[in-house]
Amino acid sequence: MISAEVQPGCAMDPAGKESLERAVLKAQPLPYRGFESVFNRQLNFNFEAQDR
């Protein structure tokens, strides 16, 4: 099962946290076909908010 969660201490508001989780989940299926043998079951993504 694939899941995504924002770690405690994230400075984003609730809507931003939910947006990040949805974006990660849309990357499914993980692992991509052909990469199963080298797929790490736990991935950590670090996002940094920037003003436009």
mmCIF file of the N, C-alpha and C atoms, coordinates in Angstrom:
data_MODEL
# 
_entry.id   MODEL 
# 
loop_
_atom_site.group_PDB 
_atom_site.id 
_atom_site.type_symbol 
_atom_site.label_atom_id 
_atom_site.label_alt_id 
_atom_site.label_comp_id 
_atom_site.label_asym_id 
_atom_site.label_entity_id 
_atom_site.label_seq_id 
_atom_site.pdbx_PDB_ins_code 
_atom_site.Cartn_x 
_atom_site.Cartn_y 
_atom_site.Cartn_z 
_atom_site.occupancy 
_atom_site.B_iso_or_equiv 
_atom_site.pdbx_formal_charge 
_atom_site.auth_seq_id 
_atom_site.auth_comp_id 
_atom_site.auth_asym_id 
_atom_site.auth_atom_id 
_atom_site.pdbx_PDB_model_num 
ATOM 1   N N  . MET A 1 1  ? 0.840  -1.180 0.000   1.00 0.00 ? 1  MET A N  1 
ATOM 2   C CA . MET A 1 1  ? 0.000  0.000  0.000   1.00 0.00 ? 1  MET A CA 1 
ATOM 3   C C  . MET A 1 1  ? 0.885  1.243  0.000   1.00 0.00 ? 1  MET A C  1 
ATOM 4   N N  . ILE A 1 2  ? 0.528  2.209  -0.805  1.00 0.00 ? 2  ILE A N  1 
ATOM 5   C CA . ILE A 1 2  ? 1.252  3.463  -0.874  1.00 0.00 ? 2  ILE A CA 1 
ATOM 6   C C  . ILE A 1 2  ? 0.515  4.489  -0.025  1.00 0.00 ? 2  ILE A C  1 
ATOM 7   N N  . SER A 1 3  ? 1.250  5.224  0.778   1.00 0.00 ? 3  SER A N  1 
ATOM 8   C CA . SER A 1 3  ? 0.643  6.285  1.568   1.00 0.00 ? 3  SER A CA 1 
ATOM 9   C C  . SER A 1 3  ? 1.571  7.493  1.554   1.00 0.00 ? 3  SER A C  1 
ATOM 10  N N  . ALA A 1 4  ? 1.035  8.630  1.944   1.00 0.00 ? 4  ALA A N  1 
ATOM 11  C CA . ALA A 1 4  ? 1.818  9.861  2.027   1.00 0.00 ? 4  ALA A CA 1 
ATOM 12  C C  . ALA A 1 4  ? 1.357  10.623 3.254   1.00 0.00 ? 4  ALA A C  1 
ATOM 13  N N  . GLU A 1 5  ? 2.298  11.184 3.973   1.00 0.00 ? 5  GLU A N  1 
ATOM 14  C CA . GLU A 1 5  ? 1.936  12.003 5.123   1.00 0.00 ? 5  GLU A CA 1 
ATOM 15  C C  . GLU A 1 5  ? 2.961  13.114 5.295   1.00 0.00 ? 5  GLU A C  1 
ATOM 16  N N  . VAL A 1 6  ? 2.461  14.264 5.683   1.00 0.00 ? 6  VAL A N  1 
ATOM 17  C CA . VAL A 1 6  ? 3.320  15.400 5.968   1.00 0.00 ? 6  VAL A CA 1 
ATOM 18  C C  . VAL A 1 6  ? 3.787  15.247 7.413   1.00 0.00 ? 6  VAL A C  1 
ATOM 19  N N  . GLN A 1 7  ? 5.058  15.427 7.630   1.00 0.00 ? 7  GLN A N  1 
ATOM 20  C CA . GLN A 1 7  ? 5.624  15.244 8.956   1.00 0.00 ? 7  GLN A CA 1 
ATOM 21  C C  . GLN A 1 7  ? 5.288  16.416 9.874   1.00 0.00 ? 7  GLN A C  1 
ATOM 22  N N  . PRO A 1 8  ? 5.208  16.148 11.183  1.00 0.00 ? 8  PRO A N  1 
ATOM 23  C CA . PRO A 1 8  ? 4.958  17.225 12.145  1.00 0.00 ? 8  PRO A CA 1 
ATOM 24  C C  . PRO A 1 8  ? 6.028  18.314 12.005  1.00 0.00 ? 8  PRO A C  1 
ATOM 25  N N  . GLY A 1 9  ? 5.614  19.528 12.254  1.00 0.00 ? 9  GLY A N  1 
ATOM 26  C CA . GLY A 1 9  ? 6.541  20.645 12.157  1.00 0.00 ? 9  GLY A CA 1 
ATOM 27  C C  . GLY A 1 9  ? 6.496  21.352 10.817  1.00 0.00 ? 9  GLY A C  1 
ATOM 28  N N  . CYS A 1 10 ? 5.735  20.814 9.869   1.00 0.00 ? 10 CYS A N  1 
ATOM 29  C CA . CYS A 1 10 ? 5.611  21.451 8.562   1.00 0.00 ? 10 CYS A CA 1 
ATOM 30  C C  . CYS A 1 10 ? 4.901  22.789 8.746   1.00 0.00 ? 10 CYS A C  1 
ATOM 31  N N  . ALA A 1 11 ? 5.460  23.838 8.138   1.00 0.00 ? 11 ALA A N  1 
ATOM 32  C CA . ALA A 1 11 ? 4.912  25.190 8.309   1.00 0.00 ? 11 ALA A CA 1 
ATOM 33  C C  . ALA A 1 11 ? 3.720  25.486 7.394   1.00 0.00 ? 11 ALA A C  1 
ATOM 34  N N  . MET A 1 12 ? 3.378  24.571 6.513   1.00 0.00 ? 12 MET A N  1 
ATOM 35  C CA . MET A 1 12 ? 2.265  24.820 5.589   1.00 0.00 ? 12 MET A CA 1 
ATOM 36  C C  . MET A 1 12 ? 0.925  24.737 6.312   1.00 0.00 ? 12 MET A C  1 
ATOM 37  N N  . ASP A 1 13 ? -0.066 25.432 5.752   1.00 0.00 ? 13 ASP A N  1 
ATOM 38  C CA . ASP A 1 13 ? -1.412 25.359 6.308   1.00 0.00 ? 13 ASP A CA 1 
ATOM 39  C C  . ASP A 1 13 ? -2.032 24.011 5.932   1.00 0.00 ? 13 ASP A C  1 
ATOM 40  N N  . PRO A 1 14 ? -3.168 23.647 6.539   1.00 0.00 ? 14 PRO A N  1 
ATOM 41  C CA . PRO A 1 14 ? -3.778 22.345 6.253   1.00 0.00 ? 14 PRO A CA 1 
ATOM 42  C C  . PRO A 1 14 ? -4.040 22.095 4.768   1.00 0.00 ? 14 PRO A C  1 
ATOM 43  N N  . ALA A 1 15 ? -4.495 23.114 4.037   1.00 0.00 ? 15 ALA A N  1 
ATOM 44  C CA . ALA A 1 15 ? -4.765 22.923 2.607   1.00 0.00 ? 15 ALA A CA 1 
ATOM 45  C C  . ALA A 1 15 ? -3.470 22.621 1.853   1.00 0.00 ? 15 ALA A C  1 
ATOM 46  N N  . GLY A 1 16 ? -2.392 23.272 2.213   1.00 0.00 ? 16 GLY A N  1 
ATOM 47  C CA . GLY A 1 16 ? -1.102 23.013 1.569   1.00 0.00 ? 16 GLY A CA 1 
ATOM 48  C C  . GLY A 1 16 ? -0.599 21.613 1.848   1.00 0.00 ? 16 GLY A C  1 
ATOM 49  N N  . LYS A 1 17 ? -0.768 21.154 3.085   1.00 0.00 ? 17 LYS A N  1 
ATOM 50  C CA . LYS A 1 17 ? -0.352 19.793 3.452   1.00 0.00 ? 17 LYS A CA 1 
ATOM 51  C C  . LYS A 1 17 ? -1.139 18.757 2.658   1.00 0.00 ? 17 LYS A C  1 
ATOM 52  N N  . GLU A 1 18 ? -2.454 18.969 2.550   1.00 0.00 ? 18 GLU A N  1 
ATOM 53  C CA . GLU A 1 18 ? -3.292 18.036 1.788   1.00 0.00 ? 18 GLU A CA 1 
ATOM 54  C C  . GLU A 1 18 ? -2.902 18.037 0.315   1.00 0.00 ? 18 GLU A C  1 
ATOM 55  N N  . SER A 1 19 ? -2.558 19.193 -0.208  1.00 0.00 ? 19 SER A N  1 
ATOM 56  C CA . SER A 1 19 ? -2.130 19.298 -1.602  1.00 0.00 ? 19 SER A CA 1 
ATOM 57  C C  . SER A 1 19 ? -0.851 18.506 -1.849  1.00 0.00 ? 19 SER A C  1 
ATOM 58  N N  . LEU A 1 20 ? 0.098  18.599 -0.930  1.00 0.00 ? 20 LEU A N  1 
ATOM 59  C CA . LEU A 1 20 ? 1.340  17.832 -1.062  1.00 0.00 ? 20 LEU A CA 1 
ATOM 60  C C  . LEU A 1 20 ? 1.066  16.337 -1.046  1.00 0.00 ? 20 LEU A C  1 
ATOM 61  N N  . GLU A 1 21 ? 0.233  15.902 -0.113  1.00 0.00 ? 21 GLU A N  1 
ATOM 62  C CA . GLU A 1 21 ? -0.079 14.472 -0.025  1.00 0.00 ? 21 GLU A CA 1 
ATOM 63  C C  . GLU A 1 21 ? -0.745 13.971 -1.301  1.00 0.00 ? 21 GLU A C  1 
ATOM 64  N N  . ARG A 1 22 ? -1.696 14.732 -1.824  1.00 0.00 ? 22 ARG A N  1 
ATOM 65  C CA . ARG A 1 22 ? -2.377 14.331 -3.066  1.00 0.00 ? 22 ARG A CA 1 
ATOM 66  C C  . ARG A 1 22 ? -1.402 14.255 -4.232  1.00 0.00 ? 22 ARG A C  1 
ATOM 67  N N  . ALA A 1 23 ? -0.479 15.213 -4.308  1.00 0.00 ? 23 ALA A N  1 
ATOM 68  C CA . ALA A 1 23 ? 0.494  15.221 -5.404  1.00 0.00 ? 23 ALA A CA 1 
ATOM 69  C C  . ALA A 1 23 ? 1.377  13.980 -5.366  1.00 0.00 ? 23 ALA A C  1 
ATOM 70  N N  . VAL A 1 24 ? 1.823  13.600 -4.185  1.00 0.00 ? 24 VAL A N  1 
ATOM 71  C CA . VAL A 1 24 ? 2.670  12.408 -4.060  1.00 0.00 ? 24 VAL A CA 1 
ATOM 72  C C  . VAL A 1 24 ? 1.879  11.165 -4.441  1.00 0.00 ? 24 VAL A C  1 
ATOM 73  N N  . LEU A 1 25 ? 0.644  11.058 -3.989  1.00 0.00 ? 25 LEU A N  1 
ATOM 74  C CA . LEU A 1 25 ? -0.177 9.886  -4.293  1.00 0.00 ? 25 LEU A CA 1 
ATOM 75  C C  . LEU A 1 25 ? -0.501 9.780  -5.781  1.00 0.00 ? 25 LEU A C  1 
ATOM 76  N N  . LYS A 1 26 ? -0.570 10.913 -6.484  1.00 0.00 ? 26 LYS A N  1 
ATOM 77  C CA . LYS A 1 26 ? -0.844 10.869 -7.919  1.00 0.00 ? 26 LYS A CA 1 
ATOM 78  C C  . LYS A 1 26 ? 0.330  10.297 -8.710  1.00 0.00 ? 26 LYS A C  1 
ATOM 79  N N  . ALA A 1 27 ? 1.480  10.162 -8.079  1.00 0.00 ? 27 ALA A N  1 
ATOM 80  C CA . ALA A 1 27 ? 2.656  9.610  -8.752  1.00 0.00 ? 27 ALA A CA 1 
ATOM 81  C C  . ALA A 1 27 ? 2.545  8.094  -8.917  1.00 0.00 ? 27 ALA A C  1 
ATOM 82  N N  . GLN A 1 28 ? 1.489  7.491  -8.397  1.00 0.00 ? 28 GLN A N  1 
ATOM 83  C CA . GLN A 1 28 ? 1.336  6.038  -8.495  1.00 0.00 ? 28 GLN A CA 1 
ATOM 84  C C  . GLN A 1 28 ? 1.148  5.625  -9.941  1.00 0.00 ? 28 GLN A C  1 
ATOM 85  N N  . PRO A 1 29 ? 1.507  4.467  -10.338 1.00 0.00 ? 29 PRO A N  1 
ATOM 86  C CA . PRO A 1 29 ? 1.968  3.382  -9.484  1.00 0.00 ? 29 PRO A CA 1 
ATOM 87  C C  . PRO A 1 29 ? 3.462  3.495  -9.168  1.00 0.00 ? 29 PRO A C  1 
ATOM 88  N N  . LEU A 1 30 ? 3.790  3.224  -7.953  1.00 0.00 ? 30 LEU A N  1 
ATOM 89  C CA . LEU A 1 30 ? 5.179  3.122  -7.511  1.00 0.00 ? 30 LEU A CA 1 
ATOM 90  C C  . LEU A 1 30 ? 5.381  1.706  -7.016  1.00 0.00 ? 30 LEU A C  1 
ATOM 91  N N  . PRO A 1 31 ? 6.414  1.026  -7.329  1.00 0.00 ? 31 PRO A N  1 
ATOM 92  C CA . PRO A 1 31 ? 7.469  1.469  -8.244  1.00 0.00 ? 31 PRO A CA 1 
ATOM 93  C C  . PRO A 1 31 ? 6.999  1.358  -9.697  1.00 0.00 ? 31 PRO A C  1 
ATOM 94  N N  . TYR A 1 32 ? 7.628  2.127  -10.522 1.00 0.00 ? 32 TYR A N  1 
ATOM 95  C CA . TYR A 1 32 ? 7.322  2.035  -11.954 1.00 0.00 ? 32 TYR A CA 1 
ATOM 96  C C  . TYR A 1 32 ? 7.773  0.687  -12.491 1.00 0.00 ? 32 TYR A C  1 
ATOM 97  N N  . ARG A 1 33 ? 7.012  0.158  -13.422 1.00 0.00 ? 33 ARG A N  1 
ATOM 98  C CA . ARG A 1 33 ? 7.323  -1.147 -14.004 1.00 0.00 ? 33 ARG A CA 1 
ATOM 99  C C  . ARG A 1 33 ? 8.767  -1.159 -14.513 1.00 0.00 ? 33 ARG A C  1 
ATOM 100 N N  . GLY A 1 34 ? 9.490  -2.188 -14.126 1.00 0.00 ? 34 GLY A N  1 
ATOM 101 C CA . GLY A 1 34 ? 10.873 -2.337 -14.533 1.00 0.00 ? 34 GLY A CA 1 
ATOM 102 C C  . GLY A 1 34 ? 11.866 -1.883 -13.472 1.00 0.00 ? 34 GLY A C  1 
ATOM 103 N N  . PHE A 1 35 ? 11.405 -1.174 -12.449 1.00 0.00 ? 35 PHE A N  1 
ATOM 104 C CA . PHE A 1 35 ? 12.299 -0.680 -11.408 1.00 0.00 ? 35 PHE A CA 1 
ATOM 105 C C  . PHE A 1 35 ? 12.021 -1.338 -10.047 1.00 0.00 ? 35 PHE A C  1 
ATOM 106 N N  . GLU A 1 36 ? 11.222 -2.382 -10.029 1.00 0.00 ? 36 GLU A N  1 
ATOM 107 C CA . GLU A 1 36 ? 10.851 -3.018 -8.768  1.00 0.00 ? 36 GLU A CA 1 
ATOM 108 C C  . GLU A 1 36 ? 12.058 -3.479 -7.958  1.00 0.00 ? 36 GLU A C  1 
ATOM 109 N N  . SER A 1 37 ? 13.082 -3.983 -8.613  1.00 0.00 ? 37 SER A N  1 
ATOM 110 C CA . SER A 1 37 ? 14.222 -4.547 -7.890  1.00 0.00 ? 37 SER A CA 1 
ATOM 111 C C  . SER A 1 37 ? 15.058 -3.491 -7.173  1.00 0.00 ? 37 SER A C  1 
ATOM 112 N N  . VAL A 1 38 ? 14.948 -2.235 -7.554  1.00 0.00 ? 38 VAL A N  1 
ATOM 113 C CA . VAL A 1 38 ? 15.759 -1.187 -6.916  1.00 0.00 ? 38 VAL A CA 1 
ATOM 114 C C  . VAL A 1 38 ? 14.890 -0.165 -6.177  1.00 0.00 ? 38 VAL A C  1 
ATOM 115 N N  . PHE A 1 39 ? 13.621 -0.477 -5.984  1.00 0.00 ? 39 PHE A N  1 
ATOM 116 C CA . PHE A 1 39 ? 12.709 0.463  -5.345  1.00 0.00 ? 39 PHE A CA 1 
ATOM 117 C C  . PHE A 1 39 ? 12.841 0.382  -3.835  1.00 0.00 ? 39 PHE A C  1 
ATOM 118 N N  . ASN A 1 40 ? 13.092 1.519  -3.207  1.00 0.00 ? 40 ASN A N  1 
ATOM 119 C CA . ASN A 1 40 ? 13.146 1.612  -1.751  1.00 0.00 ? 40 ASN A CA 1 
ATOM 120 C C  . ASN A 1 40 ? 11.713 1.810  -1.259  1.00 0.00 ? 40 ASN A C  1 
ATOM 121 N N  . ARG A 1 41 ? 11.274 1.032  -0.309  1.00 0.00 ? 41 ARG A N  1 
ATOM 122 C CA . ARG A 1 41 ? 9.882  1.087  0.147   1.00 0.00 ? 41 ARG A CA 1 
ATOM 123 C C  . ARG A 1 41 ? 9.554  2.365  0.908   1.00 0.00 ? 41 ARG A C  1 
ATOM 124 N N  . GLN A 1 42 ? 10.541 3.090  1.368   1.00 0.00 ? 42 GLN A N  1 
ATOM 125 C CA . GLN A 1 42 ? 10.272 4.360  2.047   1.00 0.00 ? 42 GLN A CA 1 
ATOM 126 C C  . GLN A 1 42 ? 11.023 5.458  1.320   1.00 0.00 ? 42 GLN A C  1 
ATOM 127 N N  . LEU A 1 43 ? 10.275 6.436  0.825   1.00 0.00 ? 43 LEU A N  1 
ATOM 128 C CA . LEU A 1 43 ? 10.860 7.576  0.128   1.00 0.00 ? 43 LEU A CA 1 
ATOM 129 C C  . LEU A 1 43 ? 10.569 8.829  0.928   1.00 0.00 ? 43 LEU A C  1 
ATOM 130 N N  . ASN A 1 44 ? 11.543 9.701  1.022   1.00 0.00 ? 44 ASN A N  1 
ATOM 131 C CA . ASN A 1 44 ? 11.355 10.978 1.697   1.00 0.00 ? 44 ASN A CA 1 
ATOM 132 C C  . ASN A 1 44 ? 11.545 12.093 0.676   1.00 0.00 ? 44 ASN A C  1 
ATOM 133 N N  . PHE A 1 45 ? 10.516 12.901 0.536   1.00 0.00 ? 45 PHE A N  1 
ATOM 134 C CA . PHE A 1 45 ? 10.573 14.054 -0.350  1.00 0.00 ? 45 PHE A CA 1 
ATOM 135 C C  . PHE A 1 45 ? 10.606 15.309 0.519   1.00 0.00 ? 45 PHE A C  1 
ATOM 136 N N  . ASN A 1 46 ? 11.479 16.214 0.200   1.00 0.00 ? 46 ASN A N  1 
ATOM 137 C CA . ASN A 1 46 ? 11.548 17.486 0.906   1.00 0.00 ? 46 ASN A CA 1 
ATOM 138 C C  . ASN A 1 46 ? 11.104 18.583 -0.048  1.00 0.00 ? 46 ASN A C  1 
ATOM 139 N N  . PHE A 1 47 ? 10.043 19.299 0.347   1.00 0.00 ? 47 PHE A N  1 
ATOM 140 C CA . PHE A 1 47 ? 9.511  20.387 -0.458  1.00 0.00 ? 47 PHE A CA 1 
ATOM 141 C C  . PHE A 1 47 ? 9.817  21.691 0.260   1.00 0.00 ? 47 PHE A C  1 
ATOM 142 N N  . GLU A 1 48 ? 10.127 22.700 -0.518  1.00 0.00 ? 48 GLU A N  1 
ATOM 143 C CA . GLU A 1 48 ? 10.381 24.016 0.046   1.00 0.00 ? 48 GLU A CA 1 
ATOM 144 C C  . GLU A 1 48 ? 9.459  25.024 -0.639  1.00 0.00 ? 48 GLU A C  1 
ATOM 145 N N  . ALA A 1 49 ? 8.646  25.699 0.160   1.00 0.00 ? 49 ALA A N  1 
ATOM 146 C CA . ALA A 1 49 ? 7.731  26.693 -0.391  1.00 0.00 ? 49 ALA A CA 1 
ATOM 147 C C  . ALA A 1 49 ? 8.515  27.936 -0.794  1.00 0.00 ? 49 ALA A C  1 
ATOM 148 N N  . GLN A 1 50 ? 8.147  28.489 -1.936  1.00 0.00 ? 50 GLN A N  1 
ATOM 149 C CA . GLN A 1 50 ? 8.801  29.701 -2.424  1.00 0.00 ? 50 GLN A CA 1 
ATOM 150 C C  . GLN A 1 50 ? 7.740  30.700 -2.854  1.00 0.00 ? 50 GLN A C  1 
ATOM 151 N N  . ASP A 1 51 ? 8.008  31.961 -2.589  1.00 0.00 ? 51 ASP A N  1 
ATOM 152 C CA . ASP A 1 51 ? 7.116  33.014 -3.081  1.00 0.00 ? 51 ASP A CA 1 
ATOM 153 C C  . ASP A 1 51 ? 7.351  33.183 -4.560  1.00 0.00 ? 51 ASP A C  1 
ATOM 154 N N  . ARG A 1 52 ? 6.294  33.466 -5.288  1.00 0.00 ? 52 ARG A N  1 
ATOM 155 C CA . ARG A 1 52 ? 6.429  33.670 -6.722  1.00 0.00 ? 52 ARG A CA 1 
ATOM 156 C C  . ARG A 1 52 ? 6.589  35.126 -7.043  1.00 0.00 ? 52 ARG A C  1 
# 
